[in-house]
Amino acid sequence: MPHVTVAPKTLASALSALRPAVSRRSAIEALRGVRITANENAVRLSVSDLTIFGELQLADAAAQGDVDVVVDHALLADVARLLAADGELTLSVECSAAAADPGRVRCRCARRSVTLPLYRLADFPAWPTGAGERVLTANGTTLGAALERVGRFASKDETRPVLCTLNLDWEQQPVLVATDTWRLAVIAAPARVVARKRRPTRQQPNPNQLTIDARGLLVAAKAMRGAETIELLASQDFATVQWPSARFTIRRIPGHFPRWRELITDNYRTWITLSVAELAQACELANAFVTDGKAVELHADGDVRLQLDRVSDAGFEQALAEAQIERSEPGAVEVHLNPQFLRSAAKAIMGERVAVKLSSNRRRPVLFEDGDDRYLVMPMVNPR
């Protein structure tokens, strides 16, 4: 009888990493499952929701005979978690003589045994063919961290799919870009681009960029931590992130990503340098008092402070004592910002100090510069 032997903790960890790519709403049972493929060389787990295809190789796992089955992801994860203290876990495949019955997998660990039904292998989706052109190489840890930083700025509004993406742009220096209309993040991509640059055409006005589903890239970002070298490849419809023990193929999103370079200008009249730790502390205080639709005001007039208009008996004001105004137009400068958006920018900044640039036009976005990384936050023009 073919079987796989693996440590329950190893299995549980791999299933947890793949869980965001498991479909929860599909009527196809196999999309709620994990495919276990094993031979004498390797044991692999695969999942897909038709937007993300994820595969991880199980470390220190062994197989006897060839295994290729699909089992419910949630049930197998529960088994791995509950039997984690019992030593090695053996997954034995029991075939059925009935054509309509895919069979079962028996999970045995020490003195305990659990039997789970299998899904039809034929219903599990095939991996997209053709990985495509190699675009970049990078260290998995540094690229994963960069993807997670920029990912919090991507939209979650599924009615605007092109904004639910992360954009890799190598027209000049390689950068990662995300926006939800009200916020924009542009951070340096810690990667070496190997794809050749192409000239724009009528059919392809932005040939030196990839617009990839953000959710899929963030699933891959968590899994790639610790990988020494990862590769990103792109075909017409999909992008693949791979390293020796894993690969993730993620849908590219059609449409034109916003022309973000037009939003970053040099037309700023007031430059302020802030302590990031002090700004983050003020943002946390602001969010403790804010109500829906209420703005915080960043005020610069000799000194710099963050304040919240008084609501009933609640309000706050915090002077940013470590702030330095490097250049300012005459008179006070003030801008009203969504406190949650301001906090997201403060959390993304890696340096100890950040340059904040304000325009005399209150409708213009506020620019936060952290070395080569830039974050834009749109002001609230008519705060309540």
C-alpha positions in Angstrom: 0.0 0.0 0.0 1.6 3.4 -1.0 2.1 5.8 1.8 3.9 9.0 3.0 5.7 9.5 6.3 6.2 13.0 7.6 6.5 14.9 10.9 3.0 16.3 11.8 4.5 19.7 12.6 6.1 19.9 9.1 2.8 18.9 7.5 0.9 21.5 9.6 3.3 24.3 8.7 3.1 23.6 5.0 -0.7 23.4 5.0 -0.8 26.7 6.9 1.4 28.4 4.3 -0.9 27.1 1.5 -4.2 27.8 3.2 -4.8 31.3 1.7 -4.7 29.7 -1.8 -7.4 27.1 -1.0 -10.8 27.9 -2.5 -13.7 28.3 0.1 -16.5 29.2 -2.2 -16.2 26.8 -5.2 -18.8 24.1 -5.9 -15.9 21.9 -7.1 -14.8 19.8 -4.1 -11.3 19.3 -5.3 -10.6 23.1 -5.0 -11.2 22.8 -1.3 -8.5 20.1 -1.1 -4.7 19.7 -1.1 -3.1 17.5 -3.7 -0.4 15.2 -2.3 2.1 14.0 -4.9 4.9 11.7 -3.8 7.5 9.4 -5.2 10.9 8.2 -4.0 12.4 11.6 -4.8 10.1 14.1 -3.1 6.8 14.7 -1.4 4.8 17.8 -2.6 1.6 19.5 -1.6 -0.4 21.6 -4.1 -3.4 23.8 -3.8 -5.3 26.1 -6.2 -8.3 28.5 -6.3 -7.8 29.0 -10.1 -6.2 32.4 -9.4 -3.3 31.1 -7.3 -1.5 27.8 -7.8 0.8 26.9 -4.9 3.2 24.0 -4.4 5.5 23.2 -1.5 8.0 20.4 -1.0 7.8 18.7 2.4 11.2 18.6 4.1 12.3 15.3 5.7 9.3 13.4 4.3 9.5 10.0 2.7 7.3 8.0 0.4 6.9 4.3 -0.4 5.3 3.8 -3.8 3.8 6.6 -5.9 1.1 8.7 -4.3 -1.2 11.2 -6.1 -4.4 12.0 -4.2 -6.5 15.0 -3.2 -7.7 15.3 0.4 -9.7 18.0 2.2 -7.3 20.7 3.3 -9.1 21.8 6.4 -9.5 18.2 7.7 -5.9 17.2 7.0 -4.7 20.4 8.8 -6.8 19.5 11.8 -5.3 16.0 11.9 -1.8 17.3 11.6 -2.4 19.8 14.4 -4.1 17.4 16.8 -1.5 14.7 16.3 1.5 17.0 16.4 2.8 15.5 19.7 2.6 11.9 18.6 5.7 11.6 16.4 5.7 10.6 12.8 2.5 10.7 10.8 1.9 8.1 8.1 -0.6 8.7 5.3 -1.6 5.5 3.7 -3.8 5.5 0.5 -6.6 3.0 0.4 -8.0 2.6 -3.1 -11.6 1.8 -3.8 -12.9 -0.8 -6.3 -16.0 1.4 -7.0 -15.4 3.9 -9.9 -17.5 6.6 -8.2 -15.4 6.3 -4.9 -12.0 8.0 -5.1 -10.9 6.1 -2.0 -9.6 7.1 1.4 -6.4 8.1 3.2 -5.6 6.6 6.6 -3.6 9.0 8.9 -1.8 6.9 11.5 0.3 8.3 14.3 1.4 6.3 17.4 -1.7 4.5 18.6 -4.2 6.8 16.9 -5.7 6.6 13.4 -8.0 8.9 11.4 -9.5 8.1 8.0 -10.3 10.9 5.5 -12.2 10.6 2.2 -10.5 11.6 -1.0 -11.7 13.9 -3.7 -11.6 13.1 -7.4 -8.1 13.7 -8.7 -9.5 14.5 -12.2 -11.3 17.6 -10.8 -8.1 19.1 -9.5 -7.0 21.9 -11.9 -4.0 21.4 -14.1 -1.0 23.8 -13.5 -0.8 26.6 -16.1 1.6 25.6 -18.9 4.6 27.6 -19.8 6.4 29.4 -17.0 7.4 32.2 -19.4 10.4 34.6 -19.4 12.7 35.0 -16.4 12.2 38.5 -15.1 14.2 38.8 -11.9 16.1 37.0 -9.2 16.2 38.0 -5.5 16.9 36.9 -2.0 13.6 35.4 -0.7 13.8 37.0 2.7 14.4 40.5 1.6 12.0 40.4 -1.4 9.3 38.8 0.8 9.6 41.6 3.4 9.4 44.2 0.6 6.3 42.6 -0.8 4.6 42.5 2.6 5.4 46.2 3.2 3.9 47.4 -0.1 1.1 44.9 0.0 -0.8 46.7 2.7 -1.4 49.6 0.2 -3.2 47.4 -2.4 -7.0 47.7 -2.7 -9.3 45.0 -1.5 -12.2 46.3 -3.7 -12.8 43.4 -6.1 -14.9 45.7 -8.3 -11.6 47.4 -9.3 -9.3 44.4 -9.9 -6.4 46.3 -11.4 -6.0 48.0 -8.0 -6.0 44.7 -6.1 -2.5 44.1 -7.5 1.2 44.7 -6.8 3.0 46.3 -9.8 6.6 45.4 -10.5 8.0 48.3 -12.7 11.6 48.2 -14.1 11.2 51.1 -16.6 14.0 52.9 -14.6 15.1 51.3 -11.3 13.0 48.3 -10.3 10.3 49.3 -7.9 7.2 47.7 -6.3 4.0 49.8 -6.4 0.6 49.4 -4.9 -2.4 51.8 -4.5 -6.0 51.8 -3.4 -6.7 55.3 -4.9 -6.3 57.0 -1.5 -2.8 55.7 -0.7 0.2 54.9 -2.9 3.4 53.1 -2.0 6.5 53.0 -4.3 9.4 51.1 -2.7 12.7 49.9 -4.2 12.6 46.3 -5.2 15.5 44.4 -3.7 16.0 42.3 -6.8 18.1 42.0 -9.9 16.1 42.4 -13.1 17.3 40.0 -15.9 14.5 40.7 -18.4 15.5 43.0 -21.2 13.9 46.4 -21.5 11.3 46.8 -24.3 10.1 49.9 -26.1 6.4 50.8 -25.6 4.0 49.9 -28.5 0.4 50.7 -29.2 -0.5 47.2 -28.1 1.8 47.2 -25.0 2.2 50.8 -23.7 3.9 49.6 -20.5 6.1 46.6 -21.5 8.5 46.9 -18.6 6.1 46.1 -15.8 4.0 43.3 -14.4 0.7 43.7 -12.7 0.1 40.7 -10.5 -2.7 39.7 -8.1 -1.7 41.0 -4.7 -3.2 38.3 -2.7 -1.3 35.6 -4.5 2.0 37.5 -4.2 1.5 38.0 -0.5 0.9 34.2 -0.1 4.2 33.6 -1.9 5.9 36.3 0.1 5.3 34.5 3.4 6.5 31.2 2.0 9.7 32.5 0.5 11.1 33.7 3.8 14.4 31.8 4.2 14.8 31.0 0.5 18.3 32.0 -0.6 17.4 32.7 -4.2 14.0 33.0 -5.8 13.1 33.6 -9.5 10.1 35.4 -11.0 9.0 34.3 -14.4 6.2 35.8 -16.5 4.0 34.4 -19.3 1.1 36.2 -20.9 -1.5 35.4 -18.3 0.5 34.3 -15.2 3.6 35.0 -13.2 5.5 32.3 -11.4 7.6 32.7 -8.2 9.8 29.7 -7.6 12.8 28.4 -5.7 14.0 24.8 -5.2 11.4 23.8 -2.6 8.4 25.7 -3.8 6.6 27.5 -6.7 3.6 29.8 -6.8 1.9 30.7 -10.1 -0.3 33.7 -9.8 -2.7 35.4 -12.2 -1.7 38.6 -14.0 -4.4 41.2 -14.0 -5.3 42.8 -17.3 -5.8 46.5 -17.6 -3.7 49.6 -17.2 -2.2 50.3 -13.8 -2.5 53.9 -12.7 0.2 56.3 -14.0 1.7 56.8 -10.6 4.8 58.8 -11.7 2.5 61.8 -12.5 1.5 62.0 -8.8 5.1 62.5 -7.5 6.3 66.0 -8.3 8.8 68.5 -6.9 6.1 71.2 -6.3 6.2 71.1 -2.5 6.5 74.3 -0.4 6.9 72.8 3.1 9.5 70.1 4.0 9.4 68.5 7.4 11.7 65.9 8.8 10.0 63.7 11.5 11.1 61.0 13.9 9.3 57.8 12.6 9.0 56.5 16.2 7.4 59.8 17.4 5.0 59.8 14.3 4.0 56.2 14.9 3.3 57.0 18.6 1.1 60.0 17.7 -0.8 57.9 15.1 -1.6 55.2 17.7 -2.9 57.9 20.0 -5.0 59.5 17.2 -6.6 56.1 16.3 -7.7 55.7 19.9 -9.8 58.8 19.6 -10.9 58.9 16.0 -14.4 58.2 14.8 -15.5 57.2 11.3 -15.0 60.0 8.9 -13.0 62.1 11.3 -9.6 63.5 10.2 -6.4 64.2 12.1 -4.6 67.5 11.3 -0.9 67.7 10.7 -0.1 71.3 11.5 3.1 73.2 10.9 3.6 76.8 12.1 7.0 77.2 13.7 6.4 73.9 15.5 4.8 70.7 14.2 1.9 68.9 15.9 -0.7 66.2 15.2 -4.1 67.0 16.6 -7.7 65.8 16.5 -10.6 68.2 16.6 -12.5 67.9 19.9 -15.5 65.5 19.8 -17.7 65.7 22.9 -15.1 65.5 25.6 -12.6 63.5 23.7 -9.7 65.0 21.7 -5.9 65.0 21.6 -2.9 67.0 20.5 0.7 65.8 20.3 3.6 68.0 19.6 6.2 66.3 17.4 9.2 67.7 19.3 11.8 66.0 17.1 10.4 67.6 13.9 12.5 69.9 11.8 11.0 72.3 9.2 13.6 72.6 6.5 11.7 74.8 4.1 8.3 76.4 4.5 6.1 79.0 2.9 5.0 81.9 5.1 2.1 81.2 7.4 0.7 78.0 8.9 0.5 74.9 6.8 -2.1 72.3 7.8 -3.4 69.2 6.1 -6.2 66.8 7.2 -5.5 63.1 6.8 -7.2 59.8 7.5 -5.5 58.6 10.7 -5.6 54.9 9.5 -3.9 55.8 6.3 -1.3 57.9 8.1 -0.6 55.0 10.5 -0.1 52.6 7.5 2.5 54.9 6.1 4.3 55.2 9.4 4.3 51.4 9.9 5.8 50.9 6.4 8.7 53.3 6.8 12.0 51.5 7.6 14.2 54.4 8.5 14.5 56.3 11.8 13.5 59.6 10.2 11.2 60.5 7.3 10.8 63.6 5.1 7.2 64.8 4.8 6.5 67.1 1.9 3.4 69.3 1.9 1.9 71.4 -0.9 0.1 74.7 -0.6 -2.7 73.1 -2.5 -4.7 71.1 0.1 -6.0 68.8 -2.5 -2.5 67.5 -3.4 -1.3 64.3 -1.7 1.2 64.4 1.1 4.5 62.7 0.2 6.6 60.7 2.7 10.1 60.0 1.6 12.3 57.3 3.2 15.4 57.1 1.1 14.3 55.6 -2.2 10.9 54.6 -0.9 8.0 56.9 -1.3 4.4 56.9 0.2 1.6 59.2 -0.8 -1.5 59.8 1.3 -4.4 61.8 -0.2 -5.8 64.5 2.2 -9.4 64.7 3.4 -10.5 67.9 1.7 -13.8 68.2 3.6 -13.3 66.4 6.9 -16.3 66.0 9.2 
